[in-house]
Amino acid sequence: MIIIIDFGSQYNQLIARRVRESRVYCQITAPTLTLDEIKALRPEGIILSGGPSSIYAENSPRTDPGIFELGIPVLGICYGMQFMIDVLGGKVRGAGKREYGFAEFTAGQSEGLFKGISERTMPCWMSHGDAAETLPPGFEIIGSTRNTKIAAVAHPGKRLFGLQFHPEVEHTPKGKRILENFLFDICGCKPEWTMTSFAEEAVAAIREQVGDKKVILGLSGGVDSSVTGLLIHRAIGSNLTCIFVDNGLLRKNEMEKLKVSLRQHLRMNIRFVEASDLFLDALSGVADPERKRKIIGRIFMDVFEAEARKITDVEFLAQGTLYPDIIESVSPFGGPTAVIKSHHNVGGLPEKMQLKLVEPLKFLFKDEVRQLGEALGLDEELVWRQPFPGPGLAIRVLGEITRERLDVLREADAVLLEEIRKSGYYRKLWQSFAVLLPIKSVGVMGDQRTYENILAVRAVTSRDAMTADWARLPHDLLGTISNRIINEVKGVNRVVYDISSKPPATIEWE
């Protein structure tokens, strides 16, 4: 176990990823964690993240300085190093020359953090406007750059280390080795954390939490809810009831496929609820995307609650909450302005229905959930299913939603995904989908003038959806997709390709 104390760094998820890629378990915590709470987690080491604040600024985030007296190794990164230096008696000031981007770092030793790195001088990624001026007693400089004399520090006796640069980013080529030296040589961790071991621990934890009580889960068919369902099913069997709501906004044949893969293959207890008329009638004439989302969320809650009340003695609600949802809902500054987004749940159901939560994936990233799905034997198509939005095709039919427009989009989307899969690109892409635009264009078919719909194709690459780049799909593939959609989908006479990245665009259009 490694604890990462989050001081607000934009890279804190990267730190966690690097640690877990080394098969060491870690958790990101707020700096408000008490010393007793830290002790209870029994960490082998602590990493202090960077952050946007200056350590000498009023209300800068701080954690209990007692962590430096626990006798376990601590690594401070950027602001984390400055916090360490400041609280232990050194001095940090505004740098005469700020450093952002690449810098040449020269290590003053070839042991400790830099063990096994033959190059004394190496590229690193800097992002700071402050610098250490004097060091606390017992600390020594172990690395510098041209602009920053104190770029790496160590207190060998107490196993305290600091780096002014960011080893977690790819722009620091030796960063992974530096972090692994901290994890394995300094902290004494072992690379034993795997998805198989996580699954065993998660199943045991669910059994302990739930006992012989009943659990309900809103199953969407995505990898998160499917893996959540399978884990809980392994733990409590028929005491789990999954509820799948057909809102009429699904892809072509989606519910039929899920019935086969989940109910027949995995023997899970699933209730399929047909509610498409409710959703589509309520969405009639609605074009504003936020109104669409609110209507869909409200009706889903009503349908889910009505179905859940048919099941007696339910005490728990399961959710496929992931780690980024938890991380992004925690402010290192203690106030709402620094929160990226609130921790989401199923439309407020836990409070309304007075159920206790079961969230077995809340400490996993998306790619780890996929690995867990594979370890559990989940169908490959489900494990690698691209993310699909909660409001479904409602936010991919731009403008007014009608059954006819939904049918056009379903057919076009089915053609698109068929070709993406045939080409071998499906697992290389974060998402690939079609969007029906609220405009028409003139075309010619069979020597006759047409005035039909325009369809946009969106395909992006990403690791976690926080940023994304448009996919450079081969022109021949795009040509095949366009040709098939125009020829096979009645009502479409023009296909365009979205070449916008996130930011400034978002992945979805609405």
C-alpha positions in Angstrom: 0.0 0.0 0.0 1.3 3.4 -1.0 -0.7 6.6 0.0 -0.7 9.5 -2.4 -1.6 12.7 -0.7 -3.3 15.0 -3.2 -2.3 18.7 -3.1 -4.3 19.5 -6.2 -1.9 18.3 -9.0 -3.3 17.9 -12.5 -1.0 14.8 -12.6 -2.2 13.0 -9.4 -4.0 10.3 -11.4 -0.8 9.7 -13.4 1.1 9.1 -10.1 -1.4 6.5 -9.2 -1.3 4.9 -12.6 2.5 4.7 -12.5 2.4 3.0 -9.1 -0.2 0.5 -10.1 1.5 -0.2 -13.4 4.3 -1.4 -11.2 1.8 -3.8 -9.6 1.8 -2.0 -6.3 -1.6 -0.9 -4.8 -2.1 2.8 -3.9 -4.8 5.2 -2.9 -5.1 8.9 -3.4 -6.2 10.7 -0.3 -7.0 14.3 0.7 -4.5 16.2 2.8 -7.1 16.4 5.5 -6.5 12.7 6.3 -5.6 12.5 10.0 -2.4 10.9 11.2 -4.4 8.1 12.9 -6.2 7.4 9.6 -2.9 7.2 7.8 -1.5 4.8 10.4 -4.7 2.7 10.1 -4.0 2.2 6.3 -0.5 0.8 7.2 1.3 2.2 4.1 4.8 1.2 3.1 5.4 4.7 1.8 3.8 8.1 1.1 4.0 10.2 -2.0 3.1 13.9 -1.8 1.7 15.2 -5.1 2.3 18.5 -6.8 -0.2 21.3 -6.8 -1.0 24.8 -8.1 -0.4 26.6 -4.8 2.6 28.4 -3.4 3.6 26.9 0.0 3.9 30.4 1.5 0.5 31.5 0.3 -2.4 31.9 2.7 -4.6 28.7 2.8 -2.2 26.6 0.8 -3.0 22.9 1.3 -1.1 21.1 4.1 -1.2 17.8 5.7 -0.2 16.6 9.2 3.6 17.1 9.5 3.6 14.0 11.7 3.9 11.9 8.5 7.6 12.7 8.6 8.0 11.0 12.0 6.2 7.7 11.1 9.5 6.1 10.1 8.2 5.2 6.6 9.7 6.7 3.3 8.1 9.9 1.9 8.6 11.2 -1.6 7.6 14.8 -2.3 7.0 15.8 -5.9 7.0 19.5 -6.9 4.7 21.2 -4.4 5.0 18.1 -2.3 8.8 18.6 -2.0 8.3 22.3 -1.1 5.8 21.4 1.6 8.3 18.9 3.0 11.1 21.5 3.0 9.0 24.2 4.5 7.4 22.2 7.3 10.8 20.7 8.4 12.5 24.1 8.7 13.8 25.0 5.2 12.8 28.0 3.1 10.9 28.2 -0.3 10.6 31.4 -2.3 9.4 32.5 -5.7 11.9 31.4 -8.3 13.9 34.0 -10.1 13.2 32.1 -13.3 10.2 29.8 -13.6 10.5 26.4 -15.3 7.8 25.0 -17.4 8.3 22.1 -19.8 11.5 20.2 -20.6 14.7 20.7 -18.5 18.0 18.9 -18.3 18.4 17.3 -14.9 21.8 16.2 -13.5 21.7 13.6 -10.7 24.3 14.1 -8.0 24.5 10.4 -7.2 23.8 7.0 -8.8 22.0 5.4 -5.9 18.7 5.8 -4.0 16.2 7.3 -6.4 18.6 7.1 -9.3 19.9 3.6 -8.8 20.4 1.8 -12.1 20.2 4.9 -14.2 23.5 5.2 -16.2 22.9 8.7 -17.5 23.9 11.4 -15.0 22.1 14.0 -17.1 18.6 13.3 -18.3 15.5 15.1 -19.6 12.8 15.9 -17.1 9.5 17.8 -17.0 9.2 20.9 -14.9 6.2 22.9 -13.9 6.9 25.3 -11.1 7.3 29.0 -10.2 8.7 28.5 -6.7 12.0 26.9 -5.6 13.7 25.8 -2.4 16.3 28.4 -1.1 17.6 26.6 2.0 17.2 23.0 3.2 16.1 21.7 6.5 18.7 20.0 8.8 19.9 16.6 7.6 18.9 17.2 3.9 21.3 17.2 1.0 21.0 18.2 -2.7 21.0 15.1 -4.9 20.2 16.8 -8.3 20.0 20.1 -10.1 19.0 21.8 -13.4 20.5 24.9 -14.9 17.8 27.1 -13.4 17.1 25.2 -10.2 20.0 24.3 -8.0 17.8 22.4 -5.6 15.9 20.1 -8.0 16.2 16.9 -5.9 16.8 16.4 -2.2 17.2 13.6 0.3 17.4 13.0 4.0 19.0 9.5 3.9 18.6 8.8 7.6 14.8 9.4 7.6 14.3 8.1 4.1 12.7 11.4 3.0 13.1 12.4 -0.7 12.0 15.3 -2.9 11.9 16.0 -6.6 11.1 19.4 -8.1 10.3 17.7 -11.5 7.5 15.3 -12.3 8.7 11.7 -12.7 5.1 10.5 -13.3 4.7 12.1 -16.8 5.9 10.5 -20.0 8.0 13.6 -20.7 10.4 12.4 -17.9 11.8 9.3 -19.7 13.5 7.9 -16.6 10.6 8.8 -14.3 9.2 5.2 -14.2 12.6 3.9 -13.0 12.9 6.6 -10.4 9.4 5.8 -9.0 10.2 2.1 -9.0 13.4 2.7 -7.1 11.3 4.5 -4.5 8.6 1.7 -4.4 10.9 -1.3 -4.4 14.3 -0.3 -3.1 13.3 2.4 -0.6 9.8 1.3 0.5 10.4 -2.4 0.2 7.2 -3.0 -1.8 6.7 -6.1 -3.8 5.0 -6.2 -7.3 2.1 -8.5 -6.1 -1.0 -6.5 -6.8 -3.0 -8.1 -9.7 -6.6 -8.1 -10.8 -6.9 -11.7 -9.7 -5.9 -10.8 -6.2 -8.1 -7.7 -6.3 -11.1 -9.9 -7.4 -10.6 -12.3 -4.5 -10.3 -9.4 -2.0 -13.4 -7.6 -3.5 -15.6 -10.7 -3.3 -14.6 -11.3 0.3 -15.3 -7.6 1.1 -18.7 -7.7 -0.5 -19.7 -10.8 1.5 -18.5 -9.2 4.7 -20.4 -5.9 3.9 -23.7 -7.4 2.6 -23.9 -10.8 4.4 -27.2 -12.5 3.5 -29.0 -9.2 2.5 -30.3 -8.3 -0.9 -28.7 -6.0 -3.4 -30.1 -4.2 -6.5 -28.0 -2.9 -9.4 -28.9 -0.7 -12.3 -27.3 -2.6 -15.2 -26.5 -0.5 -18.3 -24.6 -3.2 -20.3 -21.4 -1.2 -20.1 -18.2 -2.7 -18.8 -18.4 -0.9 -15.4 -21.9 -2.1 -14.4 -21.3 -5.5 -15.9 -18.1 -6.1 -13.9 -19.8 -4.7 -10.8 -22.6 -7.2 -11.3 -20.4 -10.1 -11.9 -18.3 -9.4 -8.8 -21.4 -9.1 -6.6 -22.9 -12.2 -8.2 -19.8 -14.1 -7.3 -20.1 -13.0 -3.7 -23.9 -13.3 -3.0 -25.4 -15.2 -6.0 -29.2 -14.9 -6.3 -29.4 -12.2 -3.6 -28.3 -9.8 -6.4 -31.0 -8.5 -8.7 -29.9 -6.5 -11.8 -32.4 -4.1 -13.4 -32.0 -3.2 -17.1 -34.2 -0.5 -18.3 -34.9 -0.3 -22.1 -35.4 3.4 -22.6 -35.8 3.1 -26.4 -32.5 4.9 -26.8 -30.3 1.9 -27.2 -28.2 0.7 -30.1 -29.4 -1.8 -32.6 -30.3 -5.2 -31.0 -28.5 -4.1 -27.8 -30.9 -5.6 -25.3 -31.1 -9.0 -27.1 -27.3 -9.3 -27.1 -27.2 -8.5 -23.3 -29.8 -11.1 -22.6 -27.6 -13.7 -24.1 -24.2 -12.6 -22.8 -25.3 -11.8 -19.2 -28.3 -13.9 -18.4 -27.5 -17.1 -20.3 -23.7 -17.2 -20.1 -23.2 -15.7 -16.6 -26.5 -16.9 -15.0 -27.1 -13.5 -13.5 -30.5 -12.6 -12.1 -31.6 -9.8 -14.4 -34.9 -8.0 -14.8 -35.4 -6.4 -18.3 -37.9 -3.6 -18.1 -39.5 -2.3 -21.4 -40.1 1.4 -20.9 -39.3 3.0 -24.3 -42.8 4.5 -24.8 -42.5 6.4 -21.5 -39.1 7.9 -22.5 -39.9 8.7 -26.1 -43.3 10.3 -25.3 -41.7 12.5 -22.7 -38.9 13.5 -25.1 -41.3 14.4 -27.9 -40.5 17.9 -29.2 -37.5 18.4 -26.9 -34.4 19.6 -28.6 -32.3 21.2 -25.7 -29.6 18.6 -24.6 -29.9 19.5 -20.9 -33.6 19.1 -20.9 -33.1 15.7 -22.6 -30.7 14.6 -19.9 -33.0 15.7 -17.0 -36.1 14.0 -18.5 -34.2 10.8 -19.1 -32.7 10.9 -15.6 -36.1 11.6 -14.0 -38.0 8.8 -15.8 -35.1 6.3 -15.3 -35.4 7.0 -11.5 -39.1 6.5 -11.5 -38.9 3.2 -13.6 -36.0 1.9 -11.6 -37.6 2.7 -8.2 -40.9 1.1 -9.3 -39.2 -2.1 -10.3 -37.0 -2.1 -7.2 -40.0 -1.9 -4.9 -41.2 -5.2 -6.4 -38.2 -6.9 -4.7 -38.7 -7.3 -1.0 -36.2 -6.6 1.8 -33.5 -4.9 -0.3 -30.9 -3.1 1.8 -28.1 -2.3 -0.7 -27.8 -0.4 -4.0 -24.7 -1.4 -6.1 -23.0 1.1 -8.4 -20.2 1.0 -10.9 -18.4 4.1 -9.5 -14.8 4.3 -10.7 -11.8 5.9 -9.0 -11.7 9.1 -11.2 -15.2 9.9 -10.0 -14.0 9.7 -6.4 -10.8 11.6 -7.0 -12.4 14.4 -9.0 -15.0 15.0 -6.3 -12.4 15.7 -3.6 -11.0 19.2 -3.2 -7.5 19.5 -1.6 -8.6 23.0 -0.6 -11.7 22.0 1.3 -14.0 24.1 -0.8 -16.3 23.4 -3.8 -14.5 25.7 -6.2 -11.7 23.2 -6.7 -13.9 20.2 -7.3 -13.8 19.0 -10.9 -17.2 17.2 -10.7 -19.4 15.8 -8.0 -19.3 12.2 -7.2 -22.1 10.8 -9.4 -24.6 8.1 -8.4 -27.8 6.7 -9.9 -29.9 9.8 -10.1 -30.0 10.4 -6.4 -31.5 7.0 -5.7 -29.5 6.1 -2.6 -30.9 9.1 -0.6 -34.4 8.7 -1.9 -34.6 4.9 -1.4 -32.6 4.9 1.8 -30.3 2.1 0.6 -26.7 1.5 1.6 -24.1 1.7 -1.2 -21.9 -1.1 -2.6 -19.2 0.2 -4.9 -16.6 -2.5 -5.5 -14.8 -0.7 -8.3 -14.4 2.7 -6.6 -10.6 2.3 -6.3 -10.1 1.2 -10.0 -9.3 3.1 -13.2 -11.2 2.2 -16.4 -8.3 0.2 -17.9 -8.1 -1.8 -14.6 -11.8 -2.5 -14.8 -11.3 -4.1 -18.2 -8.4 -6.2 -16.8 -10.6 -7.3 -14.0 -13.4 -8.2 -16.4 -11.0 -10.4 -18.3 -9.8 -12.0 -15.0 -13.4 -12.8 -14.1 -14.1 -14.4 -17.5 -16.4 -11.7 -18.8 -17.3 -11.9 -22.5 -14.6 -10.2 -24.5 -17.2 -8.1 -26.4 -18.5 -6.7 -23.1 -15.0 -6.2 -21.6 -13.9 -4.1 -24.5 -17.2 -2.4 -25.2 -16.6 1.3 -25.9 -18.2 3.8 -23.5 -21.8 4.5 -24.2 -23.5 7.6 -22.6 -26.2 7.2 -20.0 -28.8 9.1 -22.1 -28.0 6.8 -25.0 -28.8 7.9 -28.6 -30.8 10.9 -27.3 -27.7 13.0 -27.2 -26.5 11.7 -30.6 -29.7 12.6 -32.3 -29.2 16.4 -32.3 -32.3 18.4 -32.1 -35.8 16.8 -31.8 -36.0 13.1 -31.1 -38.4 11.0 -33.0 -38.7 7.2 -33.5 -37.9 7.7 -37.2 -34.7 9.7 -36.5 -33.6 7.2 -33.9 -34.1 4.4 -36.4 -31.9 6.2 -39.0 -29.2 6.7 -36.4 -29.4 3.1 -35.2 -28.9 1.7 -38.7 -26.0 4.1 -39.5 -24.3 3.4 -36.2 -24.6 -0.4 -36.8 -22.9 0.0 -40.2 -20.1 2.2 -38.7 -19.4 -0.2 -35.8 -19.4 -3.2 -38.2 -16.7 -1.6 -40.4 -14.7 -0.4 -37.4 -14.6 -3.9 -36.0 -13.8 -5.5 -39.3 -10.9 -3.1 -39.8 -9.3 -4.0 -36.4 -9.7 -0.5 -35.0 -12.4 -1.1 -32.5 -10.1 -1.8 -29.5 -7.6 0.9 -30.6 -10.3 3.6 -30.2 -11.8 5.0 -27.0 -15.1 5.7 -28.8 -16.5 5.5 -32.3 -20.1 6.5 -33.1 -22.4 8.3 -35.4 -24.3 11.6 -34.8 -27.5 12.6 -36.7 -27.4 16.3 -37.4 -30.4 18.6 -37.3 -29.8 19.8 -40.8 -30.3 18.4 -44.3 -28.4 18.8 -47.5 -29.1 18.4 -51.3 -27.8 15.3 -53.0 -28.3 13.3 -56.2 -29.4 9.6 -56.2 -30.4 7.8 -59.3 -30.4 11.0 -61.3 -32.9 12.5 -58.8 -32.5 15.3 -56.4 -32.6 14.4 -52.7 -32.8 16.5 -49.6 -31.8 14.3 -46.8 -30.0 14.0 -43.4 -26.4 14.7 -42.7 -24.6 12.2 -40.5 -21.3 12.9 -38.6 -18.8 10.2 -37.7 -16.9 10.6 -34.5 -13.8 8.5 -33.6 -11.3 9.4 -30.9 -8.3 8.0 -29.1 -7.9 8.5 -25.4 -6.7 6.7 -22.2 -9.2 8.1 -19.7 -11.5 10.5 -21.6 -10.1 13.5 -19.7 -8.5 14.5 -23.0 -9.0 12.9 -26.4 -7.7 13.3 -30.0 -9.5 12.6 -33.2 -8.6 9.3 -34.7 -6.5 9.3 -37.9 -8.6 6.5 -39.6 -7.4 5.4 -43.0 -9.2 7.2 -45.9 -10.2 3.9 -47.4 -12.0 2.9 -44.2 -13.8 6.3 -44.0 -14.7 5.9 -47.7 -16.2 2.5 -47.1 -18.2 3.7 -44.0 -19.6 6.7 -45.9 -20.4 4.6 -49.0 -22.3 1.9 -47.0 -24.2 4.4 -44.9 -25.4 6.5 -47.8 -26.4 3.4 -49.8 -27.9 1.3 -47.1 -29.5 3.8 -44.7 -32.5 5.4 -46.1 -32.7 9.1 -45.2 -28.9 9.9 -45.3 -27.2 11.5 -48.3 -24.1 13.0 -46.8 -21.5 11.8 -44.2 -18.9 14.1 -42.5 -16.0 13.3 -40.2 -15.4 15.2 -37.0 -11.7 16.2 -36.6 -12.0 18.0 -33.3 -9.9 17.1 -30.2 -10.8 17.4 -26.6 -10.3 20.1 -25.5 -11.7 22.4 -26.9 -14.4 20.1 -28.1 -16.0 17.3 -26.0 -16.1 13.7 -27.2 -19.9 13.7 -27.4 -21.7 16.4 -29.3 -24.3 17.1 -26.6 
